[in-house]
Amino acid sequence: GNVRELENVIERMLVLLEGSVIRPSDIPVDIREGIEVETPQISEPALKTVPIDYKEARVRFETEYLKEILDKTNGSVSEAARISGMSRRNLYEKMEKLGLQSQEFKK
């Protein structure tokens, strides 16, 4: 269970990562609580992204997250459901809502 949870957290961080460095702030709060980490000094990007509303951010995250998992699983909904911790039925419903089809990811 812990290994699967860690895999899911890492996959989510990689999907949301901006740039090539994972910073402590990228780790979910519930995971990093109590962990002391020395943060390297990295300059911030010159351009900041324009804030978007929560609903749009959620849709973007879900879409990119599911695309990444479906790509890694070669379009296997069963395997993608296992990795994400979702039931196949919920995954199919989410894919339909987001306009994703497993055939798009078959290689």
C-alpha positions, 0 to 999 in steps of 0.5 A: 500500500505504501509503495503504491501510494508513493508511486501515485504521488511521484506520478502526480508530481511529474505531471504537474512539475514545471521545469526539471527540478522537484522542489519540496514545495512540489511534494504534497503537504501531507507527505512532507510534514515533519520532513526537514529538507535543505532547499537549494537556491534556485532562481525563479523563472522570469515569467509567472503563469497567469492564475486560473480558477480552481475548476479549470486547474482541476480539469487541466490536472486530471486531463494531463494526469490521465493522459500520462497514465494512459500513455504509460499503460499503452491505453490499458484502462485496467492498468491505468485504473490500478495505478491511479487507485480508481475503479475502472468504471470511475476511470471510464466515466472520467475519460468520457467527461474529459474527452479521452479515449484509450485507443488514442494511447495504444502504440 
